[in-house]
Amino acid sequence: MNKMIAAVLAVGMMIAAGVASAADIKGAITAVNAQARTVSIGGVTYTFPANVDMAGLGVGQTVNLTYTTAGTVNTVSKVTK
């Protein structure tokens, strides 16, 4: 019985670790890769899906990003210049 409970708890923790969490960041863009659809702020890379506009973003520009993190990927859902 204890082994079963431990297994269920382990699976639950693995699932929770992969759940996306929403966050916001404000900062200056330090790198832009239009081909990969990414920007970097403070050493962290943020990925822009096709439905989020990257037009006009440039190094040195301060932006607000709303994003979710799933695993190691930060996916932007909203950008405010």
C-alpha positions as a printed NumPy array, in Angstrom:
array([[  0.   ,   0.   ,   0.   ],
       [  2.789,   2.431,   0.914],
       [  4.538,   1.739,  -2.398],
       [  1.352,   2.554,  -4.283],
       [  0.901,   5.844,  -2.426],
       [  4.542,   6.761,  -3.092],
       [  4.109,   5.998,  -6.8  ],
       [  0.961,   8.125,  -7.056],
       [  2.686,  11.019,  -5.283],
       [  5.731,  10.749,  -7.576],
       [  3.558,  10.868, -10.701],
       [  1.654,  13.863,  -9.321],
       [  4.871,  15.779,  -8.689],
       [  6.131,  15.054, -12.216],
       [  2.876,  16.297, -13.715],
       [  2.91 ,  19.454, -11.573],
       [  6.486,  20.217, -12.653],
       [  5.393,  20.359, -16.299],
       [  2.382,  22.648, -15.785],
       [  2.663,  26.08 , -17.394],
       [  2.633,  29.087, -15.087],
       [  1.849,  32.662, -16.163],
       [  4.128,  35.607, -15.409],
       [  5.009,  39.146, -16.502],
       [  8.359,  40.814, -17.015],
       [  9.402,  44.353, -17.827],
       [ 12.883,  44.917, -19.166],
       [ 15.19 ,  46.028, -21.943],
       [ 15.633,  43.671, -24.871],
       [ 19.251,  42.505, -25.135],
       [ 18.892,  40.319, -28.262],
       [ 16.381,  39.705, -31.046],
       [ 16.308,  36.677, -33.366],
       [ 13.515,  37.258, -35.88 ],
       [ 14.086,  33.918, -37.63 ],
       [ 13.761,  31.931, -34.374],
       [ 11.045,  34.372, -33.152],
       [ 12.825,  35.025, -29.845],
       [ 13.965,  37.954, -27.748],
       [ 16.226,  37.948, -24.713],
       [ 15.791,  40.057, -21.6  ],
       [ 18.23 ,  39.76 , -18.723],
       [ 19.777,  36.589, -20.106],
       [ 16.418,  34.81 , -20.443],
       [ 14.996,  33.879, -23.867],
       [ 11.31 ,  34.359, -24.669],
       [  9.669,  32.688, -27.685],
       [  6.971,  34.414, -29.755],
       [  4.338,  32.162, -31.352],
       [  3.126,  33.119, -34.836],
       [  0.024,  34.877, -33.441],
       [  2.056,  37.374, -31.333],
       [  3.513,  40.296, -33.32 ],
       [  7.272,  40.935, -33.046],
       [  7.291,  43.85 , -35.497],
       [  9.232,  46.846, -34.255],
       [ 11.042,  45.073, -31.422],
       [ 14.711,  45.964, -31.126],
       [ 17.716,  45.756, -28.845],
       [ 17.588,  48.349, -26.081],
       [ 13.811,  48.735, -26.234],
       [ 11.972,  48.356, -22.931],
       [  8.912,  46.094, -23.151],
       [  6.394,  44.326, -20.936],
       [  5.923,  40.637, -21.741],
       [  3.216,  38.317, -20.491],
       [  4.353,  34.733, -20.878],
       [  3.905,  31.17 , -19.707],
       [  6.651,  28.745, -18.851],
       [  6.351,  25.084, -19.732],
       [  9.487,  23.11 , -19.013],
       [ 12.297,  25.383, -20.154],
       [ 10.338,  27.332, -22.804],
       [  8.974,  30.819, -22.077],
       [  6.151,  31.5  , -24.561],
       [  4.944,  35.081, -24.949],
       [  1.2  ,  35.704, -25.09 ],
       [  1.263,  39.515, -25.008],
       [  3.822,  42.254, -25.591],
       [  3.432,  45.936, -24.716],
       [  5.951,  48.469, -25.98 ]])
